[in-house]
Amino acid sequence: MPEPSRSKELPVSLLTDPVMIEACQARDFGRVFQLVKARAGIYPSMIARRCDLTPSRVGEVIAGRRQLLHMDVIERISDGLRIPGHMLGLARRSWETPSPTATPRQSAEIPTSAVEPPGTGLPGADEDAQSPAADTELSARLARHAAETNVNTLVLEQFDADVERLARDFVSRPLPCLIPEIRTAQEGVFQLLEGRQHPSQTRHLHVVAGWLSGLAAHVSLDLGNRSAAATHVRTVVQCAEISEHSPLRAWARSFQSLAAFWAGDYRRAGDLAQAGQSEGRGPGTGTIKARLLSLEARARAAEGDNRSALRVLALAREARGAAGPDELPGVFSFPEAKQWAYAGTTLLAVGGNEQIQQAVGASNRAVELYQAGPEGDRSPGDLQAAHLDLATAYLAGGDVEGAGAKLSEVFGAEGYTASITIRLRNLAALLGSEPYRGAQSAVDLRAHIHEVTVRPALASNPMESR
């Protein structure tokens, strides 16, 4: 695509406007296009031409009916509208100019001493500058500079071990115990990144920083703080881009899909999960592809696209059979039990007698796998979700007592994540509708759900001072 002429660059006042900066950081291209139109007079048809998009696609983005997630599209927008790469989380673009250099006229006004090398005009200066010894010293200085680093192999190995331990512990340990440990590890990595390392070490630290920010994002989402979770996961995406780490990038998309699902934006949840399967060099060789497909299937079912939901659910089963080992355990992996739980939720949303029976089988299988696994790998939240799906399935069959039996497995918890609270309240709403309205057993269950969902949160907001 030909580069736009320099005369078509966006005004500096727009590029430095906090609203524009925030829209670019969030990759909210609907807002970006609106600002470009209003402040730079670049209309949608011109945006489409400069960014190699169709006018209808640009219109859908502005109307909020479409998200632009693929990196090649984001790069075309950066190049077409001359938005500096760092504003969109990209590397410096080829057209970005370095700091202005002095013009010939300016150079003539600079004092001679500022541009002449030390020793110029002194006896023997030319001979010294041309001697092999001068070149040797310069190379030695370059070697010393290149060798400088504030980390070593042991430091990186320790960070890797800490991330692996925290990822595993996240599944079963209480959040209040993990929050300070995650924060301490984040501070340690960020402090090192402010120093100097070899390029490969810097990339390694960015991968560690990305996984740690992913843990912080999960903490925030579990506590119901979506804004904090969104901030953390944007850091994950940035770290994945800098380190060119495909599994980290794909996991970030899976998390964004998860957050969108629990915010009720099912279309965006499905699109984000779909994008994670094809961005960059793909999602990697572990279970992340099965995770992304399972998330997409669940979102499509919730959106009402049953045909796509069942098709993608079948692809998720195929992906599980082809999956290799995961890079990290615990919350960053996608165990078979969790995939069965997602399948149960998807099939329940699709509905129909046959699908509901399959949902019961899938949810029961999830419960069996969770209960049979090692105690340290059991996720209370995932087990609760499987029991809630079973309760919902029993209700769909008119069995309120059976639903109550499954809910009793959930009521004993001291607290719930935000997603489990949402599930319980949805179930209470179902119990308050026909044909259950007025039945004493349904009234009692609703009252019990109300009692347990008004309990204090699992922990205080992780972003607050402790």
C-alpha positions in Angstrom: 0.0 0.0 0.0 1.5 3.4 -1.0 2.4 5.5 2.0 0.3 8.6 2.6 1.9 11.9 1.8 3.4 13.8 4.7 0.7 16.5 4.2 -1.9 14.0 5.4 -0.4 13.4 8.8 -2.7 13.8 11.8 -2.5 17.1 13.7 -0.1 17.0 16.7 -2.9 18.3 18.9 -4.9 15.2 18.1 -2.1 12.7 18.6 -1.4 14.3 22.0 -5.0 14.5 23.1 -5.6 12.2 26.1 -8.9 11.0 24.6 -7.1 9.9 21.4 -4.2 8.4 23.4 -6.7 6.4 25.5 -8.6 5.2 22.5 -5.4 4.0 20.8 -4.2 2.2 23.9 -7.6 0.4 24.1 -7.5 -0.2 20.3 -11.0 1.3 20.2 -10.9 2.0 16.5 -14.5 3.1 16.4 -13.5 6.0 18.6 -10.2 6.6 16.8 -12.0 6.9 13.4 -14.6 9.3 14.9 -11.8 11.5 16.3 -9.9 11.4 13.0 -13.0 12.4 11.1 -13.9 15.2 13.5 -10.4 16.6 14.2 -8.5 15.9 11.0 -11.3 16.0 8.4 -10.5 12.4 7.2 -13.8 10.9 6.4 -14.7 7.1 6.5 -14.2 6.7 2.8 -10.7 8.2 3.0 -9.9 6.1 6.1 -11.0 3.0 4.2 -8.8 3.9 1.2 -5.7 4.8 3.3 -6.0 1.7 5.5 -6.9 -0.8 2.8 -10.3 -1.5 4.3 -13.7 -1.6 2.8 -16.0 1.5 3.5 -18.6 -0.8 4.9 -16.1 -2.4 7.3 -15.1 1.1 8.5 -18.7 2.0 9.0 -19.4 -1.1 11.1 -16.4 -0.3 13.3 -17.6 3.3 13.8 -21.1 2.0 14.6 -19.7 -0.5 17.2 -20.8 -3.6 15.3 -17.3 -4.8 14.5 -13.9 -5.0 16.3 -10.6 -4.9 14.5 -8.3 -7.4 16.2 -5.8 -8.7 13.7 -2.3 -7.3 13.9 -2.0 -6.8 10.1 -5.1 -4.6 10.1 -3.8 -2.7 13.1 -0.5 -2.1 11.4 -2.3 -0.9 8.2 -4.3 1.6 10.3 -1.1 2.8 12.0 0.6 3.3 8.6 -2.4 4.6 6.7 -3.3 7.3 9.3 0.2 7.9 10.5 -0.5 7.0 14.1 2.9 6.3 15.8 3.4 2.6 16.5 3.8 3.0 20.3 0.3 4.5 20.6 -1.2 1.2 19.3 1.2 -1.1 21.1 3.3 -1.7 17.9 7.0 -1.4 17.2 8.3 1.8 15.7 7.0 2.1 12.1 9.4 2.5 9.2 8.0 5.9 8.3 8.5 7.4 11.7 11.3 9.9 11.5 14.0 10.2 14.1 14.5 13.4 16.0 15.1 16.3 13.6 18.7 16.8 12.7 20.5 20.1 12.2 20.2 21.7 8.8 23.3 22.8 7.0 22.6 26.4 8.0 22.3 25.4 11.7 25.5 23.3 11.4 27.4 26.4 10.2 26.4 28.2 13.3 27.6 25.5 15.7 31.0 26.3 17.3 33.8 24.4 15.6 34.8 22.8 18.9 31.4 21.1 19.2 31.9 19.1 16.0 35.6 18.5 15.8 37.0 15.4 17.5 39.1 15.9 20.6 42.7 16.7 19.8 42.0 18.2 16.3 44.7 20.7 15.4 47.2 19.3 17.9 50.5 17.8 16.8 50.1 14.1 16.0 46.3 14.1 16.3 45.7 12.8 12.8 48.2 10.0 13.4 46.6 8.9 16.7 43.1 8.9 15.1 44.3 6.7 12.3 46.2 4.2 14.4 45.0 0.6 14.9 45.2 1.1 18.6 42.3 3.6 18.5 40.1 1.1 16.7 41.0 -1.7 19.1 40.1 0.4 22.2 36.7 1.3 20.5 35.9 -2.3 19.9 36.9 -3.2 23.5 34.6 -0.5 24.8 31.7 -1.8 22.6 32.3 -5.3 23.9 32.2 -4.1 27.6 29.0 -2.1 26.9 27.3 -5.1 25.2 28.2 -7.4 28.1 26.6 -5.2 30.7 23.5 -6.7 32.3 21.7 -6.6 35.6 20.4 -10.2 35.4 21.9 -13.7 34.9 20.7 -17.2 34.2 19.9 -17.9 37.9 17.7 -14.8 38.2 15.7 -15.7 35.2 15.3 -19.3 36.3 14.1 -18.1 39.7 11.5 -15.9 38.0 10.3 -18.8 35.9 10.0 -21.0 38.9 8.0 -18.3 40.8 5.6 -17.8 37.9 5.1 -21.6 37.6 4.5 -21.9 41.3 2.0 -19.0 41.4 0.2 -20.3 38.3 -0.3 -23.7 40.0 -1.2 -22.2 43.4 -3.7 -19.9 41.9 -6.1 -22.8 41.3 -6.4 -23.9 44.9 -4.9 -21.3 47.2 -7.0 -18.4 48.6 -6.5 -15.1 46.7 -5.5 -13.1 49.8 -2.4 -15.3 50.1 -1.4 -14.8 46.5 -2.0 -11.1 45.9 1.1 -9.8 47.7 3.3 -12.5 46.2 2.2 -11.6 42.7 2.7 -7.9 43.3 6.2 -8.5 44.8 7.2 -10.5 41.7 5.8 -7.9 39.4 7.8 -5.1 41.1 11.0 -7.2 40.9 10.6 -7.7 37.2 9.7 -4.2 36.4 12.6 -2.9 38.4 15.0 -5.1 36.4 13.5 -3.9 33.1 14.4 -0.4 34.0 18.1 -1.5 33.9 20.2 -3.0 31.2 20.2 -6.6 29.8 21.1 -8.5 26.8 18.2 -8.5 24.2 17.4 -12.1 24.8 17.2 -11.5 28.6 15.0 -8.4 28.0 12.6 -10.6 26.0 12.6 -13.2 28.7 11.8 -10.6 31.4 8.9 -9.3 29.2 7.5 -12.8 29.0 7.7 -13.2 32.8 6.1 -9.7 33.2 3.3 -10.8 30.9 2.5 -13.9 32.8 2.6 -12.1 36.1 0.3 -9.4 34.7 -2.0 -12.2 33.6 -2.2 -13.5 37.2 -3.0 -10.0 38.4 -5.7 -9.8 35.7 -7.3 -13.0 36.9 -7.3 -11.8 40.5 -9.1 -8.6 39.4 -11.7 -10.5 37.3 -12.4 -13.0 40.1 -13.0 -10.1 42.4 -15.3 -8.4 39.9 -13.0 -5.5 39.1 -13.3 -5.6 35.3 -11.5 -2.2 34.8 -8.4 -3.3 36.7 -8.5 -6.7 34.8 -8.6 -4.8 31.5 -5.6 -2.7 32.4 -3.6 -5.8 33.5 -4.4 -7.7 30.3 -3.4 -4.8 28.1 0.0 -5.1 29.7 0.0 -8.8 28.9 -0.7 -8.0 25.2 2.1 -5.4 25.2 4.6 -7.8 26.7 3.6 -10.5 24.2 4.2 -8.1 21.3 7.6 -7.0 22.6 8.7 -10.5 23.3 7.0 -12.0 20.1 5.7 -14.8 22.4 2.7 -16.5 20.6 1.4 -18.5 23.6 1.3 -15.4 25.8 -0.5 -13.4 23.1 -3.1 -16.2 22.6 -3.7 -16.5 26.3 -4.3 -12.8 26.6 -7.0 -13.1 23.9 -8.6 -16.0 25.8 -8.7 -13.9 28.9 -10.2 -10.9 27.1 -12.8 -13.3 25.7 -13.5 -14.5 29.2 -13.9 -11.0 30.5 -16.2 -10.0 27.7 -18.4 -13.1 28.2 -19.0 -12.3 31.9 -19.7 -8.7 30.9 -22.5 -10.0 28.7 -20.8 -9.0 25.4 -21.1 -12.4 23.8 -20.3 -11.4 20.3 -17.1 -9.7 21.3 -16.2 -12.7 23.5 -16.6 -15.0 20.5 -14.6 -12.7 18.2 -11.8 -12.3 20.6 -11.5 -16.1 21.1 -11.5 -16.5 17.3 -8.8 -13.8 16.8 -6.6 -15.6 19.3 -6.5 -18.6 17.1 -4.9 -16.8 14.1 -2.9 -13.8 15.4 0.8 -13.7 15.0 2.2 -17.2 14.5 -0.9 -18.9 16.0 -1.7 -19.9 19.5 1.1 -22.4 20.1 1.1 -26.1 20.6 -0.4 -26.6 24.0 -4.0 -26.7 25.1 -4.5 -23.0 24.3 -6.2 -23.7 21.0 -8.8 -26.0 22.7 -9.3 -23.3 25.3 -9.9 -20.6 22.6 -12.3 -22.8 20.7 -14.2 -23.8 23.9 -14.5 -20.1 24.8 -15.8 -19.3 21.3 -18.3 -22.1 21.3 -19.7 -21.0 24.7 -19.9 -17.4 23.5 -21.6 -18.3 20.2 -24.2 -20.4 22.1 -24.9 -17.6 24.5 -25.3 -15.2 21.5 -27.9 -17.6 20.0 -25.8 -18.9 17.1 -26.4 -22.6 17.9 -25.1 -24.0 14.6 -21.7 -22.2 15.0 -21.6 -23.2 18.7 -21.9 -26.9 18.0 -19.4 -26.7 15.1 -16.8 -24.9 17.1 -17.4 -27.3 20.1 -16.5 -30.2 17.8 -13.3 -28.4 16.7 -12.4 -27.9 20.4 -12.6 -31.7 20.9 -10.3 -32.2 17.9 -7.9 -29.6 19.2 -7.7 -31.4 22.6 -6.6 -34.6 20.9 -3.8 -32.8 19.0 -2.6 -30.6 22.0 1.0 -30.8 23.3 2.2 -30.0 26.7 1.5 -26.5 28.1 4.3 -24.0 28.9 2.8 -23.3 32.3 0.5 -25.3 34.7 -2.5 -24.2 36.8 -4.5 -21.2 35.7 -2.6 -20.9 32.4 -3.4 -24.5 31.3 -6.7 -25.9 30.1 -7.3 -29.2 31.8 -9.7 -31.8 30.4 -12.1 -31.3 33.3 -12.4 -27.6 32.4 -13.1 -28.4 28.8 -15.9 -30.8 29.8 -17.3 -28.0 32.0 -17.3 -25.5 29.1 -18.9 -28.1 26.9 -21.7 -28.5 29.5 -22.3 -24.8 29.6 -22.4 -24.5 25.8 -24.8 -27.4 25.4 -27.1 -26.0 28.0 -27.2 -22.7 26.2 -28.0 -24.4 22.9 -30.9 -26.1 24.6 -33.3 -28.9 23.4 -33.8 -32.3 25.1 -30.9 -34.0 23.3 -28.4 -31.2 24.1 -29.5 -30.9 27.7 -28.9 -34.6 28.2 -25.4 -34.2 26.7 -24.8 -31.3 28.9 -25.6 -33.4 32.0 -23.1 -36.0 30.8 -20.4 -33.4 30.1 -20.9 -31.7 33.5 -20.9 -35.0 35.4 -17.7 -35.9 33.6 -16.1 -32.6 34.6 -17.1 -33.2 38.3 -15.6 -36.7 38.1 -12.3 -35.5 36.7 -12.0 -32.6 39.2 -12.7 -34.9 42.1 -10.3 -37.6 40.9 -7.4 -35.2 40.3 -4.6 -34.2 42.8 -5.9 -32.0 45.5 -3.5 -29.2 44.5 -4.9 -29.1 41.0 -8.6 -28.9 42.0 -10.2 -25.6 41.3 -13.1 -24.9 43.7 -14.5 -22.3 41.3 -14.5 -24.7 38.3 -16.0 -27.5 40.4 -18.7 -25.1 41.6 -19.4 -24.1 37.9 -19.9 -27.7 36.9 -22.4 -28.3 39.8 -24.3 -25.1 38.8 -24.6 -26.4 35.2 -26.0 -29.7 36.6 -28.5 -27.7 38.7 -29.5 -25.7 35.6 -29.9 -28.9 33.6 -32.1 -30.5 36.3 -34.2 -27.3 36.4 -34.7 -27.5 32.6 -36.1 -31.0 33.2 -38.4 -29.7 35.9 -36.5 -31.4 38.7 -36.3 -28.7 41.4 -35.2 -31.1 44.1 -32.4 -32.5 42.0 -31.3 -28.9 41.3 -31.3 -28.2 45.0 -29.1 -31.3 45.7 -26.5 -30.0 43.2 -26.7 -26.5 44.7 -25.9 -27.9 48.1 -22.4 -28.7 46.8 -22.0 -25.0 46.1 -23.6 -23.4 49.1 -20.9 -24.5 51.6 -18.2 -22.2 50.1 -17.1 -19.3 52.2 -17.1 -17.0 49.2 -17.4 -17.0 45.4 -15.6 -15.5 42.5 -17.5 -12.9 40.5 -18.4 -15.4 37.7 -19.9 -17.9 40.2 -21.9 -15.1 41.8 -23.3 -14.2 38.3 -24.2 -17.9 37.7 -26.0 -18.2 41.0 -28.0 -15.0 40.4 -28.9 -16.2 36.9 -30.2 -19.4 38.5 -32.2 -17.5 41.0 -33.8 -15.5 38.2 -34.7 -18.8 36.5 -36.3 -20.1 39.7 -38.4 -17.0 39.8 -39.9 -17.6 36.4 -42.5 -20.0 35.1 -43.1 -22.8 35.8 -41.2 -22.6 39.1 -42.7 -19.4 40.4 -44.7 -20.0 43.6 -43.4 -23.5 44.2 -42.2 -23.6 47.8 -39.0 -25.6 46.9 -38.1 -22.9 44.3 -38.9 -20.1 46.8 -36.6 -21.7 49.4 -33.8 -22.2 46.9 -34.0 -18.5 45.7 -33.8 -17.4 49.4 -30.8 -19.5 50.0 -29.1 -18.2 46.8 -29.8 -14.6 47.9 -28.3 -15.4 51.4 -25.0 -16.7 50.0 -24.5 -14.1 47.3 -24.6 -11.2 49.7 -21.6 -12.5 51.6 -18.4 -10.4 51.5 -16.1 -10.8 48.5 -13.3 -13.3 48.5 -10.7 -10.5 49.2 -10.2 -6.8 49.0 -9.5 -5.1 45.7 -5.9 -6.2 44.8 -5.2 -2.7 43.5 -5.8 -1.1 46.8 -3.1 -0.6 49.5 -3.0 -3.5 51.9 
